[in-house]
Amino acid sequence: MSQTRLYLTASRADATRIFDALEAEFEEDGLPIAVLEVDEERDIQEVSLYAEDDVDDAERRVRDVLAALSLDKEIGREKLPEIDWVAKSLEGLKPVRAGGFIVHGSHDRDEAREGELAIEIEAGLAFGTGHHGTTSGCLEMLEEVVRTKQPRNALDLGTGSAVLAIAVAKLAHIPVLATDIDPVATEVAADNVRLNGVSDHVETETATGFDHPVFAARGPFELIIANILAGPLMELAPDVARHLASGGSVVLSGILDRQADAVLAAYVAQGFAHVRTIHLEGWATLHLKR
């Protein structure tokens, strides 16, 4: 959706007053507001409000805010181009190597070395490009777990971009269920699955927790991957235990180093044994077994 920037200039003192008043006025609308210093010597700052839908109404409300502050300011408009800022911000990222994998965008298809498993991930509204320590740690851990434990099916819970599901499918050629609570993420995941040619192995599904019937239909799983957050991981420990096959493995990430012990304790309480931890960029990736 395209945006229109409404902007005005003011002194630092007035810009601060305007920003605070606009923040209160548009708090429930969630419209971005910014202040930028234009000229330090002349004490000129620019206040911007980014509107998407009813721009005229947004401008009227800005004028009302200014009137309440006894300020008379000219309001400019700038129509912004429709840009996928997530994709644009990731265009310049270099390929990431983790274990025997290389994760890259379409512009780096030629970067894969002989023997590497290439995963192409297009920038989209879903987490997981390999550039974050949690994803890289998972890829490194998964290479070891899949090669040594040889699971016959897998679940990627909170799949995001599906990079981990794709990695398992490419490495082991086994059925992988990739789920996410966000339907937009699921769409991105499905696109990436097709892009990487593993549609025969990976099924994507929008599902919250373990309540969706797809889990019962596809489980129990010999490998469960969950790269989410420490809090939800601890809450899901009983469900993970219930859906994991006897002797199966769990790979958990999205865990800060300082949270690792708490997450581990939640799973030990469910009968899991700790196998290994990878620490990377302040994040921990855990491998546990039942």
N, C-alpha and C positions, 0 to 999 in steps of 0.2 A: 504494500500500500504506500502511495506517495505521501510525503509530508510537506508542510509549509512552515517555514521558520518566521515567526514574528519577532522583531528585534527593535531595540531602542538603545540609545546611549545616555549615560548619566555619570555623575561623579561617583567615586568609590562609596561614599557615605550613602548617597541616594540609591546606588545600585544594590547595596546590601539591603536597604529597606524594601526596595521593589522585589528583590529575589525572595525575601522572607514572606512578603504579602502574597506573591504569586504562588509560592509553595503551599501556603495555607488555602488559597482559593482553588487550586487545581489538584489538591492532594488526592481526592477520590477519583479524579479522572486519570491519574497516573501519567500525565504529560511531562516529558522531559523539560527541565529548565536549566539554563547554564549562564555563567557569568565569565566573560573574557576581558582581560586587560588589553585595551587598544593602544593607549598612549600613557605611559607612567608619568612623564614630565607634565603633561597637561591634565592629568587626573581624569582620564576618560576610560570608562568601562562599558562593555556592551552586554546587555541582558537579552537572552533569547528564550523563546518558548516554542516548542515543536508540536504542531497540531496536525491531526490526520483527517478528521471528519468535517465537522462544521467550523471552518476557519473563521467565518464572519462572527459566529457566536463567541469563539475564543478571543477574537480581537475586542469585541464588545466588553467582555469580562476583564480583559487587560486594561481597557480604558476606565472601567469602573474602579479597578484597583488603584490606578494612578490618581483618579479624582479623589478617592478616599485619602490618599497621601498628600493631597494638594499639590500634585505635580502635573505639569502639562508637557508631555513628550510626544514627538512624532514617532509613529510606529511604522516600521518598514516591513515588507513581505518578501520572502525569497522562496520560490518553488524549488524543492529539492528533487533530484532525479531518483527514480526507483532503483535502488541498489541493494543487493543482498550483501549486507555488511559482514555477515558471518563468513560468507564465501570469499568476499574481497579480502578480509583480514587474514585468511588462510592461504591465499594465492602464493605468497612468498615463502611459505614454510618449506623447509627442506625435508627430504625423505627421512624417516626414522627407522633405525635398525634395532631390533630387540630379539635376542636369540637368533634363530635362523630366518626371521621374518624381516621384510622391508615394507613399511607402510608409506604410501606415496599418493600424490594427486595425479590427475591426468597429464600434467605438464612434466612429470618425471617418470614416465613409463619406461624410459631407457636406462634408468639408474640401477635396476636390479642386476646383481652379480650372479654368476653361475652357482647354482645350488640353493639360492635364496628363494623363499616362498613369498611372492609379491602379493600384497593386498592393496588394491586401489580404493581409496575412500574419497568421495567428493564432499566438499564442504557443504554442510546442511545444518538444519536446526536440530541437531542431536549431538550428544557428547561422544567423543571417542575418535581422535585422529592419530593416536599414538604419541603425540607430543607431550602428553601429561604423564607424570611419573606413575600414576595408577595403571594406565593402559599399558605402558611399556613394561612395568613390572609383571602384569598379568600375562603378556605375550611371552616373556622370558620364562615364567613359571609354567605356562601351558605347554610350551615345547617339551619341557622335562616330564611333566605329568602324563601327557598324552603318549609320549614315546615309551615310558617305563610302565605305565599302568594299562595302556591299551583299552580305554573304555569303549563300550559298544554303542552308547548313546550319550547325549549331553544336553544340558539346559544352560542357556545364557540368560540370566535373570537381570532385567534392567539393561537391555542390550545396547541402547543408544544407537550408534552408527552401525552396529553389528560387526564391528571389527574383530571382536573376540570369537563370535560364532563362526565368522568366515575363516579365521585362523584355524579353529578346530576342524572345520570341514575340509580345508585344504590339506591339513596335516594328516588327518585320520580317515577321511572319507566315510564318516559315520553320520547318522541322523542327529541334527541339532535343532532344538526348539529355542527360538530367540524371542523373548517377550519384553514388553515395556509398558509402563502405565500411560505413556503419552502417545496418542495416535499419530501425531506428527513424527515423532521419533520412529515409530513403527513403519511409517511410509518411507522415511529415509533409509531405515534398515533394509526394507524390501528392495529398494532401488540398488543399494550397495551389494546385496546378495546376488541380484541379477547381473550387475556389472562385473562381478568376480566369478561368474559362471558356476555358482554352487547352489542354484535353486533346487536341484535334485536332492540336496542334503539338508538345507536349512529352511525351516518353516518359521515365519514371523507371525506374531500374534499380539494384539493389545490386551493386556491382562493386568489386574491389580492383585498383588499378593499371590496367594496360591488358590484362590477361590474359583478361578476359571476351570471349566471341565477339561480343557486341553491338557492340564497337568496330569490328571488321572488317566487320560487316554494315552499319553506319551510316556509316562513314568512307569516304574521308578527309574531314576537316572543314575548312571554310573559315574557321571561327572557333572557337578553343578558349579557354575561360575557366577559370581555376583560382584560386580564392580559398581557399588552404589555409595552409601554413606554408613559410617559406623553405627549410628543409632538404629536405622532400619535393619542393618545386618544382625544386630543383637536381638531385635524383636522377631526376626524371621528364623532364628536358630531352631525352634521346635519344628516349624514347617519344613525347613531344609532337611532336618534329620528324618522327617516322615517321608519325604519324597526321594531320598537318596537310597540307592540299592546297597545291600550289605557289602562291605568292603570297598564302597565307592569313595571318590575323592571330591573335596570341595576346595575351590580357589576363591578367596575373598580379597577384595581391595576396595579403594575409596576410603582407606583407613590412615589417618595420621599416625606417625610413629608413636606418639604419646597415647593413642587410643588402642594400640594393638593388644595390650594385655587384657583390657576389658572385653574386647571382641573375642579373644581367645578363650577367656573364662566362660563366656556365654555358650560357646560351642563345646567346651570340655564338659560342661554341665549336662549336655545332651548326648554324651558318650563319644565325642570326637577326640582323636589324638592328634597332637601337633606334629607335623612332619618337617616343615621348613618355612622360614620367613625371608623374603627379599625386601631390603630397604633401598629405596630409590627416591632421591629428591625430596626427602622428608615424609614419604609415604611408605606404607607397609603392605605387602601382598602375602597372604597366608595360604599355606597348603595344609589341609587337615584330612584325616581319614576316619572312617568308622570301623 
